[in-house]
Amino acid sequence: MSSAPSPLAPPLGSVQTWVFDLDNTLYPASSSLFPQIDQRMRRFIAELLDLDDQDAYTLQKRYYREYGTTLSGLMQVNGVDPDRFLSYVHDIDHSVLVPDLRLAAVLERLPGRKLIFTNGSERHAEAVLERLGIAHRFEAVFDIRAANFIPKPQPHGYLRLIERFGVDPKGALMVEDIHRNLRPAAVLGMRTLWIREDDHPDGPIPPQDVSDLSHVDYVTDDLVSWLEASV
């Protein structure tokens, strides 16, 4: 791995807007939540296209690799209704998440606005935030529907988020578990924080290429501790 930016944050009082990804960012990738979503995506494809489990998995990951999200591939290739897909794959047990008191406390202390920017649905985001006990810390959720179902890291959603909420990119910081999703934010002038986990479920599909982290300002494997060090 190339040398990464310091995992410790300097004072970030100049940040006016905090833009957080949701899944595997506000809760650990080691949680048993996202694997439920992954499994239901596979089941959806198997039932839709009459495939066995292995072939459904292969197609699911190929679409993710080639189109940015499995949903984007299903929409473009198979004409799938995105609302039907999102309703199905997010019908999961959110109770595996527990309130995160430290995260809630540090979010309360962070200066400025706080937004969620997710490739998932608003309904799913609200369920996650409620379970973590941090829903009231966020101004709004900007989901895949708000981005016209064009997923990160395509620039469209970033531009729409900036326009909708009047965000000054140079006064914003974006937090993500997939560092390639930070590149458009960096191009727009945002500072960027990558939550790195060596056993991230999507690491190898496509690869989390760490040979170039020029678009990443900060790296940590502990979001809460990093935030606590910044305020």
Buried (B, 14 or more C-beta within 10 A) or exposed (E): EEEBBEBEBEEBEEBBBBBBBBBBBBBBBEBEBBBBBBBBBBBBBBEBEEBEEEBBBBBBBEBBBEBBBBBBBBBEEEEBEBEEBBEBBBEBEBEEBEEBEEBBBBBEEBEBBBBBBBBBBBBBBBBBBBBBBBBEBBEBBBBBBBBEBBBBBBBBBBBBBBEEBEBEBEBBBBBBBBBBBBBBBBEBEBBBBBBBBEEBBBBEEBEBEBEEBEBBBBBBEEBBBBBBBBB
